[in-house]
């Protein structure tokens, strides 16, 4: 329930096919809306006002953001997130987040909203992969790899060299009538300060600090960029794009740049192994309390889905040293993009 000191905002969540009413202090709601853009757009009529027709109950959720003591046994998280409490009423489709620190409330609330949307999308058949996604010259490129493999550096370098960011770390593959699509979500981009010299064009600490602003997750060795703020470092963001190619990044300090390209792309068996390796285990890596409350099924790769994705995308592997590799990677990505775009006409669908 809203009060004179609170406001509400109706947001669309296209990836999950649901709507979300966010309530709370006006500044908190506005901050969440800014962090969620462009992935959770306001659901408005032609006059810019919220639609008078109420959303369908079965596809509508409410997120209440309450500033106040979390109480109970709430504890701070290892990444610096302050103590908070989240209550779920799945029968009423309502999530309530309580936190005493105002600057963290929209961040924490959005995390739960994102988990909700991913759980719903996965339940409808979406395939969650641990990786970044970029659209470049009409080609949808997914970047997978282990931690510290360079996914964020490679993705932002592609984006700042003419591409568009779809997702930094949790891309969804969604089947449609025209093939598989990459769908992103409002996850902030964590950028390690020690990696700045590798970015292309080189990204200065001053420019990054200006772009990330006062994001509460910022710390000395790492800064966090809201997706909508990517344009402040010379890039752009879009919600989704057709998927054409997947590149596995492998960081090996004892190797020079190596890649499998052209007629030497990964074969179907290798491609299937890569997909299985980077399939996310759950809709979220932290918020298992909400996943359990939803009764959401774990992600899976059936034989039909696996075969469809392998048959639809081209798979590559790019092995690189710790430093001095991004220019070669950009050349490689530009080389495979036109080939992959040409394949779109005969993409295999699920």
C-alpha positions in Angstrom: 0.0 0.0 0.0 1.3 3.4 -0.9 1.2 6.5 1.4 1.5 10.2 0.9 5.2 9.9 1.1 5.5 7.0 -1.4 4.9 6.6 -5.1 4.4 3.7 -7.5 5.6 3.0 -11.0 4.4 0.3 -13.4 7.3 -1.3 -15.3 7.1 -3.9 -18.1 9.5 -6.9 -18.0 9.4 -8.1 -21.6 11.9 -11.0 -21.2 9.5 -12.6 -18.7 6.2 -11.4 -20.1 5.2 -9.8 -16.7 4.6 -6.3 -15.3 6.0 -5.0 -12.1 4.6 -2.3 -9.9 7.4 -0.7 -7.8 6.4 1.2 -4.7 8.5 3.3 -2.2 10.0 6.7 -1.6 9.9 8.6 -4.9 13.6 9.0 -5.0 14.1 5.2 -4.4 11.6 4.3 -7.1 13.2 6.7 -9.6 16.6 5.3 -8.8 15.5 1.7 -9.4 13.8 2.8 -12.7 17.1 4.4 -13.8 19.1 1.3 -12.9 16.6 -0.9 -14.7 16.6 1.0 -18.0 16.2 0.1 -20.8 15.4 -3.5 -19.8 12.4 -2.8 -17.6 10.7 0.2 -19.4 7.8 2.1 -17.9 4.5 0.7 -19.0 2.7 3.8 -20.2 0.0 4.8 -22.6 0.4 7.2 -25.5 -0.1 10.2 -23.2 2.9 9.1 -21.1 0.7 8.2 -18.1 0.4 4.8 -16.6 -2.2 2.6 -18.3 -5.6 2.8 -16.7 -6.3 -0.9 -17.6 -4.9 -3.0 -14.7 -2.4 -5.6 -15.7 -3.5 -9.2 -15.8 -3.3 -10.6 -12.2 -1.5 -13.8 -13.3 1.3 -11.9 -14.9 1.7 -9.0 -12.5 4.0 -8.6 -9.5 4.5 -5.9 -6.9 7.8 -4.9 -5.4 7.7 -2.8 -2.2 10.9 -0.9 -1.3 10.8 0.0 2.4 13.5 2.0 4.2 13.9 0.9 7.7 15.7 -1.6 10.0 15.8 -5.1 8.5 15.3 -6.7 11.9 15.3 -10.4 12.5 18.5 -12.3 11.6 19.3 -10.2 8.5 23.1 -10.1 7.8 25.3 -8.1 5.5 26.6 -10.0 2.4 30.3 -10.6 1.7 30.3 -8.2 -1.3 29.5 -5.3 1.0 25.7 -5.3 0.6 24.3 -4.1 3.9 21.9 -6.1 6.1 18.4 -6.3 4.6 15.4 -8.5 4.8 13.2 -9.6 1.9 9.7 -11.1 2.4 7.8 -13.0 -0.2 4.1 -13.5 -0.7 4.0 -15.6 -3.8 0.3 -16.1 -3.6 -0.2 -12.4 -3.8 2.8 -12.0 -6.2 4.4 -9.5 -3.8 8.0 -9.0 -2.8 9.0 -6.6 0.1 12.5 -5.4 0.6 13.5 -3.7 3.8 16.9 -1.9 4.2 18.0 1.0 6.4 20.5 2.3 3.9 18.6 4.3 1.3 21.3 4.2 -1.4 21.2 0.4 -1.4 17.5 -0.1 -1.4 17.0 0.3 -5.2 20.0 -1.9 -6.0 18.8 -4.7 -3.7 15.3 -4.4 -4.9 16.4 -4.6 -8.6 18.4 -7.7 -7.8 15.3 -9.5 -6.6 13.2 -8.1 -9.6 15.9 -9.4 -11.9 15.9 -12.8 -10.3 12.1 -13.0 -10.5 12.2 -12.1 -14.2 14.9 -14.7 -15.0 13.1 -17.4 -13.1 9.9 -16.8 -15.0 11.8 -16.7 -18.3 13.7 -19.9 -17.6 10.4 -21.6 -16.6 9.1 -20.6 -20.0 12.1 -22.3 -21.8 14.8 -19.6 -21.8 18.4 -20.9 -21.6 20.6 -18.9 -19.2 24.3 -18.8 -20.0 27.2 -17.4 -17.9 28.5 -14.9 -20.4 28.3 -11.5 -22.0 26.3 -10.7 -25.2 27.0 -8.0 -27.8 25.5 -7.0 -31.2 28.2 -6.1 -33.7 27.4 -5.2 -37.3 24.2 -7.2 -37.3 25.8 -10.2 -35.6 24.8 -11.4 -32.2 27.9 -12.5 -30.3 27.9 -14.4 -27.0 31.2 -14.4 -25.0 31.6 -17.2 -22.5 34.6 -18.2 -20.3 35.7 -18.9 -16.8 36.1 -16.1 -14.2 38.9 -13.7 -15.2 38.8 -14.9 -18.8 38.3 -11.3 -20.1 34.6 -11.4 -20.9 33.8 -7.9 -19.6 36.9 -6.4 -21.2 36.2 -8.0 -24.5 32.5 -7.1 -24.5 33.0 -3.5 -23.6 35.8 -3.1 -26.2 33.4 -4.5 -28.8 30.7 -2.1 -27.6 32.9 0.9 -27.6 34.2 0.0 -31.1 30.7 0.2 -32.7 28.7 -2.6 -31.0 25.8 -2.6 -28.5 25.8 -4.3 -25.1 23.0 -6.8 -24.6 24.2 -8.2 -21.3 27.4 -8.4 -19.3 27.2 -11.5 -17.3 23.9 -13.3 -17.5 22.5 -13.6 -21.0 19.4 -15.5 -21.8 18.9 -17.5 -25.0 15.2 -17.4 -26.0 13.7 -19.4 -28.9 11.4 -17.6 -31.4 9.9 -18.1 -34.8 13.1 -16.6 -36.5 15.6 -18.5 -34.3 17.4 -18.0 -31.1 17.7 -14.5 -29.6 20.0 -13.1 -26.9 18.1 -11.2 -24.2 19.7 -9.1 -21.6 18.8 -7.8 -18.2 19.5 -4.9 -15.8 22.7 -6.2 -14.3 25.4 -3.6 -13.6 28.8 -4.1 -15.3 31.6 -4.7 -12.8 34.9 -3.3 -14.2 38.2 -4.1 -12.5 40.5 -1.1 -12.3 43.5 -3.2 -13.1 42.0 -4.1 -16.5 41.5 -0.5 -17.7 44.7 -0.5 -19.8 43.5 -3.5 -21.7 40.2 -1.9 -22.8 40.0 -0.6 -26.4 39.8 2.3 -26.7 41.8 2.7 -23.5 39.4 3.6 -20.7 40.7 6.1 -18.2 40.0 5.8 -14.5 38.6 9.4 -14.5 36.1 8.7 -17.2 35.0 5.4 -15.6 34.6 7.2 -12.2 32.4 9.8 -13.8 30.3 7.2 -15.6 29.8 5.0 -12.5 29.0 7.9 -10.2 28.0 7.0 -6.7 27.0 3.4 -7.4 26.9 1.8 -3.9 28.8 -1.3 -5.0 31.9 0.7 -6.0 35.1 -0.2 -4.2 38.7 0.8 -4.7 39.6 -2.1 -7.0 36.3 -2.3 -8.9 33.6 0.0 -10.1 30.1 -0.8 -11.3 28.4 0.7 -14.3 24.6 0.6 -14.7 23.7 -0.7 -18.2 22.1 2.6 -19.1 25.3 4.4 -18.3 27.3 2.5 -20.9 26.8 5.4 -23.3 28.9 7.6 -20.9 32.0 5.6 -21.8 31.3 5.6 -25.6 29.0 2.7 -26.0 25.3 1.8 -26.4 22.8 -0.7 -25.0 20.0 -2.7 -26.5 17.6 -5.2 -25.0 17.9 -8.1 -27.4 19.3 -9.3 -30.7 19.5 -12.4 -32.8 22.2 -14.9 -31.7 24.6 -16.0 -34.4 28.0 -16.9 -32.8 29.4 -17.9 -29.4 33.1 -17.4 -28.6 34.7 -19.1 -25.6 37.5 -17.0 -24.1 40.4 -18.8 -22.5 43.0 -16.9 -20.6 46.4 -18.7 -20.5 49.4 -16.8 -19.3 51.8 -19.3 -21.0 50.2 -19.0 -24.5 50.2 -16.4 -27.2 47.0 -15.5 -29.0 45.4 -18.6 -30.6 41.9 -19.1 -32.1 39.8 -21.5 -33.9 38.1 -19.7 -36.8 36.8 -20.0 -40.3 36.7 -23.7 -41.4 38.2 -24.5 -38.0 35.2 -23.5 -35.8 34.4 -25.9 -33.0 32.6 -29.0 -34.1 29.1 -30.0 -32.8 30.5 -32.2 -30.0 32.9 -29.4 -28.8 30.0 -26.9 -29.1 27.7 -29.0 -27.0 30.4 -29.3 -24.3 30.8 -25.6 -24.2 27.1 -25.0 -23.8 26.9 -27.5 -21.0 29.9 -26.0 -19.3 28.4 -22.4 -19.2 24.8 -23.2 -18.5 23.8 -21.4 -15.3 22.8 -23.7 -12.5 19.9 -21.4 -11.3 18.1 -18.2 -12.2 20.5 -16.4 -9.8 23.8 -17.2 -8.1 22.8 -15.6 -4.7 19.0 -15.2 -4.2 18.1 -18.8 -3.7 15.5 -17.8 -1.1 13.3 -16.2 -3.8 13.9 -19.1 -6.2 12.8 -21.5 -3.5 9.7 -19.4 -2.7 8.8 -19.4 -6.4 9.3 -23.1 -6.8 11.2 -22.3 -10.0 12.6 -25.2 -12.0 16.4 -25.3 -12.5 17.7 -24.5 -16.0 18.1 -27.5 -18.3 19.3 -28.4 -21.8 17.2 -31.0 -23.3 18.5 -32.9 -26.3 16.2 -31.0 -28.7 17.2 -27.6 -27.3 20.9 -28.5 -27.2 20.7 -29.7 -30.8 18.9 -26.6 -31.9 21.4 -24.2 -30.3 24.4 -26.1 -31.7 22.8 -26.2 -35.1 21.9 -22.5 -35.1 25.1 -20.8 -33.8 28.7 -21.0 -34.8 31.1 -21.7 -32.0 34.7 -20.5 -31.6 37.5 -20.6 -29.0 39.9 -17.6 -28.5 42.9 -18.3 -26.3 44.9 -15.3 -25.1 47.6 -14.2 -22.7 46.8 -12.1 -19.7 47.6 -8.8 -21.4 48.1 -7.3 -24.9 45.4 -9.5 -26.5 42.3 -7.3 -27.1 43.3 -5.7 -30.4 43.8 -9.2 -31.9 40.4 -10.3 -30.4 38.6 -7.3 -32.0 40.1 -8.2 -35.4 38.9 -11.8 -34.8 35.4 -10.8 -33.8 35.1 -8.5 -36.8 36.2 -11.3 -39.1 33.6 -13.8 -37.9 30.8 -11.3 -37.7 30.0 -11.0 -41.5 30.2 -14.8 -41.9 27.8 -15.3 -39.0 25.4 -12.6 -40.2 25.1 -14.4 -43.6 24.0 -17.6 -41.8 20.9 -15.9 -40.3 18.8 -16.7 -43.4 19.0 -20.4 -42.6 19.1 -20.4 -38.8 17.7 -23.6 -37.3 14.8 -22.8 -34.9 13.7 -24.7 -31.8 
